[in-house]
Amino acid sequence: MKYYYPENYGAKADGLSNDAPAIQSAIDEAFENGGGRVLLESGKTYYSSSIEIKENVELYLQKGSVLKASDNIDEYIRPCDYINDESNTLIGNPVTGKPSFCFIYGFKADNMSIGGEGCIDGNGQAFAVRKSKYYQTGNFYPRPTVIYIENSNHISFRDFTVRGASFWTLHPAGCNDVLISKIRILNDLDFANSDGIDPDHSKNVRIIGCHIECADDCICMKTSKGNAEYGACENIVISDCTLISTSAAIKIGTEGVDNFRNISVNNCIISRSNRGLSIQIRDSGNVENVSYSNIMIETRRFCSDWWGSAEPITITSFDRDENTKAGYVKNVRFHNISCKGENGVVICGSPENKIENISFENLSLEISKSSRWPGGSYDMRPGLGKEIEKHKNAGFYIRSAENIRIEKSSVSWGNKTDEYGEDIDVEDTTGLRLWDFSGDCSMLDLK
């Protein structure tokens, strides 16, 4: 492999000068020569405006190196000119275009990769506005994505750390054969929208052995409107990850204009999260054939600025607005799941669009009050007319569903308060089956 050093193209690597022209020149020459490794050296900080990575090029950060994003918004690549404001914001404020700003960008960059044990610093505080002690955001939306790779095949991300994102961190869109292995994402737990990894309309994705801490979702599969030309999000494997989130640790949705299918999540540990596993459908895309297995989940409440009410598992499907009918959710399996937190499992569809064929096997659920935030509610946001609903928290809260199976599973209560209700709370549901269930189901009519 041929190596390319930005210093040979004028980089100062002093943490102050803009090294983007030198880094880009190294990338461009590597690309023109058929590929190679652009190497950022240990002990150096490369301050940079946006760079574009290209086909067959690896950006490699040696241990101890830092690539720090510019604090000047005018120096970012703009794949899309769209900015959300009061005139075009939809319910739930979904991202409806391609990223408006990105730091590391790639388009049709087949065989590109980012590797090494160095650090990419998103410099998110340059775009932060604090709203409260528990919440900060920005004064424009969407803010810069740290890494956005579009319409690229056979791409890899290995071993590096990303910190301080002001918006989504790693966003592969319309990509095929994506390997994300042993990366760390360390974002502020109070910075809104700082998702970890967002596979968007992407296929054959493996996310393996990563550690992610972030406000908003750690790993979130999406089919966004802005990248609708790329079709479904499918054939996704997530395994051996440790996750901490102010929102959901692993989520499907809410941006979902196309389908999600064939998704496997295995051997993960979720801790200190506002939600554990979440499927939130608000657009026309459907969800089917999803398997979660061998997962430990710990949840606790946050302030209401963050979606969620400490549910370890939540599946909801609601219309986003009066012009958008939500897709269906069916054939989802949970096996060997251990949950401990302040709320229970939620399955909630609508009378017109019921959630179907959901199974739980070997699920243990321990519910106990641990935070100072009030409970006794369910967060149904976003959606047409959907807000935080006051209702006693149940072990299983099931509404508008069909064919729900709960086998070899249990509900237990620790510090039980008057905010808590039944082990199983069911309405408008047919085909509920319980077998070897440890809990109180005396209130149910199972005929």
N, C-alpha and C positions, 0 to 999 in steps of 0.2 A: 504494500500500500504506500502511496506517495503522501507525504506530509506537507502541509501548507501552514505557515506561521504568520499571523497578522502583523507581527512586528516587521516582517520583511516588506510589508506594504505601507508602513508608516504608523502602525499602532503604537501608542505610548504606554498603554496599560497602567495609567496612574490613577484611575478612578475618577478623573476630572475631565480629561479631554474626550471628545466624541470619537470613539474608535470604529464606528460603524462603517465608514468608507473603506478602511483597511480590512476589516473582517469580510465585508462584501467582496472586495477585490480578491481575497483569498478563496472565497466560495466560488466566485465566477471563474477563476483560473482552474480550480479543481474540476468544475463542471465541464469546462471547455476541453480539458485533458482526459475526459472520460470518467472522472471520479477521484475521490481521495479523502483524506482526513484534514479538516481545519482544526488546529490544536491551540487551545487556550491554556497557557502554562500556569503551573502551581504558583501560589503566592502573589498572583497579580489580579487586579480588578480592572475589567474592561467595561467602561461606561459607554453606552451605545444607544443610538436611535435605532429604528427598526432595521432588521436584516431579512433577506429572503434566502431561504435554503433551497437547494436545487437537486435535481436528479443525481443519484449515485454519490452524493456528498454526505459525509458524516461531520457534524459539529461535535467536537470532543473536548470536554472540560476536565482537565486534570484535577486531581484532588487538591483543594486549597485555592482553586481559581474561582472567580466570580464574574459573571456576565450580568451587569446591572442596567436595567431599562431606564431610558431617558425620562425626565420629569416634564418634558416639553411636549404637549399633546400634538403640536404641529409637526413633530418629527416622526409620527407613527404612520405606517402603511395603512391605507384605508380601502379594504376590499368592498366596502359598502358605505354610502354617504348617509344612510338612514340613522336618525337619532329619534328616540321616543320622546314625545312631549304630550301635553294635555290634549292635543288635537287628534292623536293617533294611538294613544295607549288603550289596550284592550284589558278586559277583566283578567287579573292576575299578572298583568304587565309582561307577557311573554316576549321573547326575542323573536321578531318577525322578519328580520333581514339577516344577511351575513354579518359577521363582526364589523363594526364600524371602525375599530382601531385594533391593530395587533402588533406585538413586538417581534416575534419570530413567525414568519409567514412562508408557506410553501404551497404551490399550485402545480399539479401534474408533476410532482417531485418524486417519482417512483424510486424506490430503494434508498430514499434518504434515511438518515438516522441522527439521533442525538444521544450521546453516551458520555461515559466518564463519571467520576465521583465529585465533580465540582458543583457549583451552585448557580442557578439563574434567579436573580433578584428582580421581582416585578415592580418594585418601587411604588407599591400601591398607595402609600401614605401621601404621595404627591397629589393624589386625586381624591383624598378622603375628606368627608364632612361629617363630624360627629353629631348625631341626633340625640343621644342619651348616653348614660353610663354603660348601657348594654348593647348599643347599636350605632354603627357608623355606615355611611353610604357615600355617594358622590353627588355632585351638582349637575351631572349629565348621565345619560343611560342609552346604550350600554357603554361602559368604560373599556379600557384596553384589555383584550385577551392576551395572555402571555404567549401561548403557542397555538397557532391556528394552521392546520395543514388540510388542504382541500383536494379532493379528486386525485388521490395518490395511492399507489399500490405497493405492497411489500415494504412497509415502513416500520421502524423500530425506535423505541425510547427506553434506555437502560441506565440504571444506577445513579443518575444525577438527582439533585435536590432542587425544588422550586420553593421560593418563599415570597411572601408579601404581594400576592396577586390582588389587584383591585377589581377584577371580574373573573371570568372563567380562566382556568389555568392551562389545561391541555385539551384542545378541541379538535379531534380528527373528524372531518365532515366529508361524506361521500367517499370514504376510503375503504380499501379492501386489503385484507391480510395485515392487521395491525398488531404488533407485539409491544406491550407496555410492561416492563419487568423491573422490579426492585427499585422503583423510584420513590422518593419522598416528596410530599407536598405539605408544607408547613405554613399555612395562612393564618391570619388573625381570626380568632373565633367570634369576633363581633363585627366583621366587615361583610356587609350584604353582598350576595351574588358571587362570592369568591369560590365557586364550584371547583372541585379537584379535577376530575376527568369526565368529559362529556362526549362519548361516542355518538355521533349525529349522522343518521342515515348511513351508518358504516356496517361492514360485514366482515365476519371471520376475525373478530377482535379477541385478543387474550390479554387480560389484566391480571398479573401474577406477582404475588409477593411484595405488594406496595404498602407503604404506611402513609396515611392521609389524615391531616387535621385541617378543617376549614369550616368557616361559616357557610351556610347553604349546603349543598349536597356534595358528599365526597366523590361518589361515582354516580353519574346520572345519564341514562340512555335517553336520547332524544331523536325526534324526527321533526326538525324545525321547518317552519314555512319558508325561511330564507334559502334553505338547501333542498327544497322539495323535489328537485329534478333527479335526486339520487336514489329515491325509492326507500325500501324498508330498512330498518335496523335489525339485523338478524345474525344468528350464529355467534353468540357472545359468551365467553367464558371468563368468570371472575373467581379467583381462588387465592387462598393464603394471604389475605390482606388484613391489616389492622386499621380501624377507622374510628375517627372522632368527629362529630358534626354538630353544629348548632341547628341543623335542619334534619335532613334524612341522610343516613350513611350510604344506602344504595337505593336508587330510585329509577323508575321508568316513568317518563313524563316530566312536567306537564306539557311541554311542547311536544305535540304528537299528531302531525297531519298525515303520517303514513304508519304502517304497521310495525309492531315489535314481535319477534317470534324466535323460538329456539335459543333460550337464554338459560345458562347454568351458573349458579352462584354456590360456591362450596368452600368449606374450611376457612371461614372468616370470623374475626372477633370485632364486635362493635361495642364501644364503651362511651359513656358520658355524652350521649347523643339525644337530641330532641325527638328523633324518630329513628327506627332501625331500618327495616325493609319497607319500601313504599312503592305502590303502583298508583299513580294519579293520572287518570285519563280525562282530559277536558276538550280534546279536539277529535277529529274523525278517525284517527288511527286506532287499530285494534291490537289487543295483546293476547297471545296464546302460546302454549308450550313453554312454560317457565318452571324451573326447578331450583329450590333453595334447600341446601342440606348442610348439616354439621356446622351450625352457626351459633355463636354465643352473643347475646344482645343485652346491653344494659342501657336503660334510658332514664332521663330525668327532665323535668320541665325547665323551660326558659321563659323569658318575658314574651308577651304576645306579639312583639315585632317579628318573631320568627314563626313560620308555619309549623304546626304540630302541637300535640298535647302529650308527649312522652309515650306514644304508641310504639311498641316493639315491631308490630306488623300492621300496615294499613293498606287496604285496597279500596279505591273509590273511583267511580265513573260518573261525572256530572257534565252537563252541557256548559261550555265556557260562557256562551252568551246566547241570545235568542236566535242568532243565525248559525250557530254551530252545534250540531248534534254529536255527542260523545260516542266513541267507539265502544266495542264490547271487550270484556275481560273474561277469559275462560281457560281451563286446563292449566291451573297453577298448583304446584305441589310443594309442601313444606315438610321436611323430614329431618328428625334429630335436631330440633331447635330448642335452645335454652334461653328463656327470657326472664329478666328481672328489672323491674322499673315501676313507674308511677301510673301506668295505664295498661290496658289490655289490647287485644287484637280487634281491629276494626275492618268489617267488610260492609260496604255501603254503596249500592247502586241506586237506580231510580225505578219506579214502577214500569216505565217504558223501556228500560235498558238494564236488565238484571245481570248481576255478576254470576257466572256459572262454573260449576265443576272445580271447586277449590277443596283441596284435601290437606289435612294436618295429621301427621303421624309422629308419635314420640316427641310431642311438644310439651315442655314444662314451662309454666307461667307463674311467677311469683310477683304479686303486686303489693307495693308498700310505699307509703308517703315518705319522701326523703328531702324534698326541696321546700323552700318557703313560698313558691309560687302557687296560686290557687288551682285546684283541680275541679272535678265535677263538670267537665266540659269536653266537647269534641270539636276539633278544628276542621271544618269542611272546606275552607278556602283552597284555591279560588273556585269560582263558578258562578253561574247566574243566580243571584240571591243567596249565595252561600257565605256564611260567616262562622264565628265560633258559637256553637250551640251548647247551652247549659243542659247537662244530663248526667246523672250519676254514672261513673265509670264502671264498666263491667269487665269480666274476664274476656268474654267474646261478645262484641256488639255487632249484630248482624241485621242488615236492612236490605230488602229488595234483592234477594239472591236465590239461586236454585242449585240444588245438589251440592251441599256443603257436607263434607265428611270429616269427623274429628275422631281419631283412633289413638288409643294408648297414650292419652294426653291428660294433663292435670292443670287445675287452677288452685293456687293457694294464696292466702293473704297474710301479710306481715303486719305493719302498722296500719290497720284499717280504720279509716275515718268515715264521717257521715257523707263524704264526697263519693264513696264507693257503693256499688249496688250488687247485682246478681253475678253469679259465675257465668251464666249465659243469658243474654238479653236479645230476643229475636222478634222481628216484625216482618210481615210481608215476604215470607221466605218459605219455599217448598223444598222437600227432599233433604231436610237436615237429618243426618245420621250420626249417632253417637255409639261408640263401641269401646269398652274398657276405659271409660272416662272417669277420672277422679275429681269430683266436684259436685256441686249441688245443681241438679237439673230438675228439681221438683216442680218448678214453675212452668215447665215446658209441656206442651201438648205434642207428643211425638207420634200420634196415631197416623 
